């Protein structure tokens, strides 16, 4: 079962309410997305820590409902 972009955005914003989130469906299949997430919560964190925060927000859906997510993060 695939996820839609709105659900991905909702989960990220639920965990990071101040985030600016843009989601792109790369193949039109609901399985391969690119996300750009900008949040002040990322300040002082490494890129790995930032990505983990986003993956944690997806509540275990990576590898199941969501097959692939190309992720770009920044604090500003």
C-alpha positions in Angstrom: 0.0 0.0 0.0 1.5 3.3 -1.1 1.5 6.6 0.7 0.5 9.9 -0.8 2.5 13.1 -0.6 0.0 14.8 1.7 0.3 12.0 4.3 4.1 12.3 4.3 3.9 16.1 4.7 1.3 15.7 7.5 3.6 13.2 9.5 6.6 15.5 9.1 4.7 18.6 10.2 3.2 16.7 13.1 6.7 16.0 14.4 8.3 19.3 13.3 5.4 21.8 13.4 7.7 24.8 12.3 9.0 22.9 9.2 8.5 24.0 5.6 8.0 20.8 3.7 7.8 20.2 0.0 7.2 16.7 -1.4 7.6 15.5 -5.0 6.4 12.1 -6.3 9.4 11.1 -8.5 7.7 8.3 -10.5 4.0 8.9 -10.0 3.7 5.5 -8.2 3.3 6.7 -4.6 6.5 4.8 -3.6 9.3 7.1 -4.7 9.4 10.6 -3.3 11.8 13.5 -2.8 11.3 15.7 0.2 12.9 19.0 1.1 12.4 19.9 4.7 13.6 23.2 6.3 13.2 23.5 10.1 14.9 25.6 12.8 14.9 22.3 14.8 17.7 21.2 12.6 20.1 23.9 13.8 23.3 22.5 15.3 22.5 19.0 14.1 24.5 17.0 11.6 22.8 16.0 8.4 22.5 12.4 9.6 20.7 13.7 12.8 18.4 15.8 10.6 17.5 12.9 8.4 16.9 10.7 11.4 14.5 13.3 12.8 12.5 13.1 9.5 12.6 9.3 9.3 11.4 9.1 13.0 8.5 11.4 12.0 7.5 8.8 9.4 6.8 6.4 12.2 8.3 3.3 10.7 6.7 3.6 7.3 10.0 3.7 5.4 10.6 0.4 3.7 6.9 -0.5 3.9 4.3 1.9 2.8 7.1 4.3 1.6 9.7 2.6 -0.5 12.2 5.4 -1.2 12.6 9.0 0.0 15.3 11.3 -1.4 15.8 13.7 1.5 17.2 17.2 1.6 17.2 19.0 5.0 18.4 22.3 6.3 17.9 24.7 9.2 17.2 27.7 7.1 
